[in-house]
Amino acid sequence: MSAKLFVGNLSYQATEEDLRELFQQAGTVESVRIITDQFTGRPRGFGFVEMATKEEAERAIEQLNGRLFRDRNLVVDEARPQPSRGPRGGGGGRGPGGGGSGWGRR
């Protein structure tokens, strides 16, 4: 079973191949993805690496978290699922109880 890792504080010059080579020190790398801005295409400074096993992922965290890589100290941690955002759009509500609009009880 593979394990996905979050890799933060990446240099904007780092490539997916750079990360693959670095993480191969800890084991078999299944996939690498550096996240880019959807409008500019530039790297956003973080990405994900998928290791072949949970043990290799734990080894990567131990070996690489805090390590200097391209003049930046990496942040390597277990990736957590992103919470569901629900439907997009719509205006900003005021939450339960509503807000005072000047109308209502007197």
N, C-alpha and C positions, 0 to 999 in steps of 0.2 A: 504494500500500500504506500503510495507516494505521500509526501508532505510538502505543503506550500509554505514558503517563507516570505515575509515582508523584508525588503531591504531599503532603508531610508538613508538620508543625508548623502546621496550619491552625487559625485561630481557630474556636472552637465556634459563633460567630455567623455564620460564612461560609456562604453558600448556594451551590447548584450554579449558579444564575444569576450570582452574583458571580464564580465561577471561570470560567464561560464567557466573560464580558465581559473578564476579565483575560487569558485565554489567546488570545482572538481578536486581540490585538495581535501575536501571533507567526504567525498563520495561521488556517486553517479548523479549527474544533473539531467533531469528529464526535460525541463524547459526553462527559458529565461525570458522575461518581458520587462522592458523599461517603459514606464508610462510617459506618454507625451501629451502636450496640450493639444486639444482637438482643433484649435483655430490656428496656432502658429506652427505646430508640428515639433516644437522644441521639447526636450526632456523636462519633466517636472521635478526631478531630483529623487525619485523613488521608483521601485520596481518590485518584481516578484520572481523568486527562483523556486522551482519545484524539484525536490530531491527524491530519489528513488524509494527511500525508506524513511520511516520516522527516526530511526537511530542515526542515519546520516544527516538528517535535518538538525537533530539535537547536537551532533558533532559540529556542524556548520555554525550554529549559534555560539557554541563554546569557543570555537577557534576564531570566528570572524566578527562577532559583535564588539564594537569599540575599536576595531583594527583600522589603522591608517591606510587608506586606499585612495590614491590620486589626490593627496593633500586634504582628505576629509576623513573623519572618524565615522565608520559605518555604524548604522543601527540595524541589527539583524534580529528578527523575532518571528515567532510563529504568526502566520497570516491568520487574521480573523475574518469571518464572513462579514461583508458589508450589510448593515441592517437595511431592510426593505424601505425604500423611500415612499412607496405608495404612488398614487397618481400625481403627475406634475401639473403645474399651472394653477390658475385660480388666484384670487387675491389673498392677502394675509388676513386671517381672521383675528379676533381678539381673545380667542380661547373661551373656556367655559365661563358663563356669567356675563359675557358680552362687555362692552364698554359703554360709557355714558356718551350719548349722542346729543344730549340737550333735550330730547323728547322722552316722554314716559311719565312716571308718577310725579305728582307735585305735592 
